[in-house]
Amino acid sequence: MGTTAAADIATIARIDAVPAILQVICETTGMRFAAVARVTDTSWTTCAVLDTLGFGLKVGEELDITTTLCHEIRTSHQTIIIDKVSEDEVYCNHHTPRIYRFESYISTPIFRADGSFFGTICALDPRPTCLKGTTIEPMMDSFARLLSLQMENEEQHQRTATALLEEREMADLRDQFIAVLGHDLRNPLFAINAGAELLQRRVADERSAGIVKHIQTSARRASQLIEDVLDFARGRLGAGIVVDLQPDADLTRSLEHVVSELQRIHPDRVISMDVDDLRGVLCDKERIGQLLSNLVSNALIHGAPDSDVHVSGRLSNQAFTLSVHNQGPAIAENVRAQLFKPFARPSVRSPRGGLGLGLYIAYQIALAHDGRLEVSSTDEDGTQFVFHLPVAPAVG
């Protein structure tokens, strides 16, 4: 889609060299009217003008293209140069000189960077002027090429400025989106949870207690979905997931608590755990617990339902590794390549366990710690996710 006349006029106006170019043309040729014009199949529009002749055209004014010589230039892509119209074999009877009452005339085509025709740079005067065989024609060609380059630079600058403005507007929308998730949605859920807890203390019959429990379960699930989307917004749309790195003395207990909570939710499954003493690991304990929760939940949902899920944590002088292993069919290689992208799931046959953000968020937590999260999967050995976190060597 082409640019509008207003946009092209604005582009020419931003090119500082244009007034000087028109001044040089007039001083070199002695002609008293010079202009840069946008030319289409229907109109000739003034984009810049130097008029000491009193010709009367101002920037933005249009002429019918059929009344101008630019109609021919648009077709031929060739410069037209006339010293004295009344003695010119080609143009002595042309209607354009009679309409606009000029004797000397020069007009050179301007092309955009993509090769399309933009318009002309031209000059005219009622007095005859010697133009042919002088340096004016190559000079006009040079000016036309210069304008083409300058137009491309200006348009690229405007595209960049527009993109920057749109990015700033998008950043504002991101902030608003995160604020809505973080406040306007969580507050009603907090009220629902609080109300359900109050009801739980007051109901006596089993049926009512079951309804209240269902409300609490649904509210917790909705809260977790909001937290997942909030983390997605931070990781994908914002500046990334924020972590508070502290040398933790309680990381082992925190991970055991995560496993214990998931075991209560899935009493029919076995989750085994073998974790070293992890005191002193520099990390965000809550985020590492979230990473483990997402990995174990993924293993419970997508692993073989009759197999154990095994959690292992190891600490050496070089690294802290946290792994989650489950049995089940191997994850196909093309699926593994997409696992850490948002809304991905290991198997389309598995029941939907959420929004498909768990592994993406775990991956973002790993990145926020300057660590990495990897996956391996075979039919023989099952599937294992491993979080690697470099640690400082022990002193002493």
HELIX and SHEET records of a PDB file:
HELIX    1   1 ALA A    5  ALA A   13  1                                   9    
HELIX    2   2 ALA A   17  THR A   29  1                                  13    
HELIX    3   3 ILE A   65  THR A   67  5                                   3    
HELIX    4   4 CYS A   70  SER A   76  1                                   7    
HELIX    5   5 VAL A   85  GLU A   87  5                                   3    
HELIX    6   6 HIS A   95  TYR A  100  1                                   6    
HELIX    7   7 ILE A  136  ALA A  179  1                                  44    
HELIX    8   8 VAL A  180  LEU A  185  3                                   6    
HELIX    9   9 ARG A  186  ARG A  202  1                                  17    
HELIX   10  10 GLU A  206  PHE A  232  1                                  27    
HELIX   11  11 ALA A  233  LEU A  237  3                                   5    
HELIX   12  12 LEU A  251  ILE A  265  1                                  15    
HELIX   13  13 LYS A  285  HIS A  302  1                                  18    
HELIX   14  14 GLU A  333  ARG A  336  1                                   4    
HELIX   15  15 GLY A  358  ALA A  368  1                                  11    
SHEET    1   A 6 GLU A  62  ASP A  64  0                                        
SHEET    2   A 6 SER A  43  ASP A  51 -1                                        
SHEET    3   A 6 PHE A  33  VAL A  39 -1                                        
SHEET    4   A 6 PHE A 117  ASP A 125 -1                                        
SHEET    5   A 6 SER A 104  PHE A 111 -1                                        
SHEET    6   A 6 ILE A  80  ILE A  82 -1                                        
SHEET    1   B 2 GLN A 246  ASP A 248  0                                        
SHEET    2   B 2 VAL A 281  CYS A 283 -1                                        
SHEET    1   C 5 ILE A 271  VAL A 275  0                                        
SHEET    2   C 5 VAL A 309  LEU A 315  1                                        
SHEET    3   C 5 ALA A 319  ASN A 326 -1                                        
SHEET    4   C 5 GLY A 382  PRO A 390 -1                                        
SHEET    5   C 5 ARG A 372  THR A 378 -1                                        
END                                                                             
